Amino acid sequence: MTEKALTVQNLCAGYHGTEVLQDVSFTVNPGDYVGICGPNGSGKSTMIKIILGLLAPTAGAISVLGKPLGGFHDWQRIGYLPQGLQFFNPHFPATVDEVIRLGRLSAKQFPRRFTKDDARAVERTMEWMGISHIRGKMIGELSGGLRQRVLLARALVNDPALLVMDEPTTALDPETRESFYKLIFEMNREKKATVLLVTHDTATIGKYASHLLYLDKKVIFYGSFDDFCNSTEMTGFFGEHGQHLVCHRH
Amino acid sequence: MDLNEMLSYGFMQRALIGGSLIAILCSVLGVFLVLRRLSLIGDGLAHVTFGSVALTLLFRLQSVYMTLAVIPVVLASALGILKLAQKARIYGDAAIGMVSAIGIATGVLLASVAGGFNVDLFSYLFGNILSISSSELAIAAVLFVIVIAGVVMFYNELFASTFDEELAKSSGLDTDRINAVLVLLTALTVVLAMKVVGIMLISALLILPAVSALQIAKGFKAAIISAAAIGVGTVICGISVSFVLNLPTGATIVIINFVVFLLALALRSLLRHP
């Protein structure tokens, strides 16, 4: 039987007594590109944090790449790209090369020393992403788009089986955003990595993702974009205009 | 007075060696602390050191035993700051402020019980590296090896969690353990640094070489190496200048560090706008 990329069963989560996710269940197959959408406060980022082991659920079970999350240690098989760095300091003294190499730490045991293999993996990823020419630049000197590319390279440097992204294009201009989506799409096609991408950009994601997960604390819809666009139930939920917005570029 | 004559004194040799070792530790850890916005932890732990030193003076311990007696108290306080921030759901600066105030209050109370401040306590407040003994230098060398070994072993993890803690966690790194390692190494360094610049000026030795290096360094490793070089250079220069001009050593080191910071700032502006 093929190992599922992600299995979420009856997941519940909350903060200080307020429930953010209620009985969420879905399964993601290897190679799927899932766009995760929903209004603010719908639990999208909370779910991503739980999948990454950053937050504990209040109930339910998750299996990542065939293993229960509680016993999951293959973090090098997951790449994570956040919306932006939590407290990004533009004067942080790290070069592009140093930042991408940090992505290799997850595959290492204490004392987590880098080897020539790591240097080769960094080189390969930079070449694939077309950013070799900026390897010596400081991360703070880069534009928002280039900085997100570098962080994506960091997430991809282990050739992850699952790439998780939380609103990675929020701070980007429309042109850079489009090229970013294309890059993710190519990566999904070429490297066969499963992609989970949280976004508010419902109009664009339909063009690239294979599946849509629409959350509003509960799963409102989960399935392929074709199913979403042909669903009369979703027409009832979003209205014809809302459904068209998501589907017109698919 | 020429250089040879200055270096011929045993106390100067010990001061220069001890000062350099401590400067390396402060500068290297300072880069991590400054970038993590934990610069003032040095101040907080120094104030705890003040309370602990007052306690050891009350029991009339010799200087060398005093350093050893202070270490466990400062290590426990460092972990206390972390636990307070986690358990009491308060920000790190508030936790540092609380532990810092308790340290000072304890010191003042104990000094009062002992019959007031005396010369010994004063020398710990403002430092006196020229009085470092051979046994204190030996302790400094042992602690130097322990702290540097800790930094080298955890270097990549410290770098990753300093860059972004959430990203580090999502890579499977135990960031709580890394934070504990950083504050414990800092606590050991603070105990040593009180001899060089004194309790009142420890945070300067942790912050100034690091922020000077951050003005000019191109890369993380470069920042660490530059900070260590600036730290050693300014401490050697400060000890020498204070000896020749008969000035207080700790204060001289801090002022020289500030001048270097201004120079680094000017150099950065020049490099940006040639």
Boltz contact constraints between the chains, C-beta under 6 A:
constraints:
  - contact:
      token1: [A, 52]
      token2: [B, 170]
      max_distance: 6.0
  - contact:
      token1: [A, 54]
      token2: [B, 169]
      max_distance: 6.0
  - contact:
      token1: [A, 75]
      token2: [B, 171]
      max_distance: 6.0
  - contact:
      token1: [A, 75]
      token2: [B, 172]
      max_distance: 6.0
  - contact:
      token1: [A, 80]
      token2: [B, 170]
      max_distance: 6.0
  - contact:
      token1: [A, 85]
      token2: [B, 164]
      max_distance: 6.0
  - contact:
      token1: [A, 86]
      token2: [B, 164]
      max_distance: 6.0
  - contact:
      token1: [A, 86]
      token2: [B, 166]
      max_distance: 6.0
  - contact:
      token1: [A, 93]
      token2: [B, 214]
      max_distance: 6.0
  - contact:
      token1: [A, 93]
      token2: [B, 217]
      max_distance: 6.0
  - contact:
      token1: [A, 93]
      token2: [B, 220]
      max_distance: 6.0
  - contact:
      token1: [A, 93]
      token2: [B, 223]
      max_distance: 6.0
  - contact:
      token1: [A, 94]
      token2: [B, 220]
      max_distance: 6.0
  - contact:
      token1: [A, 95]
      token2: [B, 219]
      max_distance: 6.0
  - contact:
      token1: [A, 98]
      token2: [B, 220]
      max_distance: 6.0
  - contact:
      token1: [A, 102]
      token2: [B, 160]
      max_distance: 6.0
  - contact:
      token1: [A, 105]
      token2: [B, 156]
      max_distance: 6.0
  - contact:
      token1: [A, 105]
      token2: [B, 160]
      max_distance: 6.0
  - contact:
      token1: [A, 105]
      token2: [B, 171]
      max_distance: 6.0
  - contact:
      token1: [A, 106]
      token2: [B, 171]
      max_distance: 6.0
  - contact:
      token1: [A, 106]
      token2: [B, 172]
      max_distance: 6.0
  - contact:
      token1: [A, 111]
      token2: [B, 153]
      max_distance: 6.0
  - contact:
      token1: [A, 112]
      token2: [B, 156]
      max_distance: 6.0
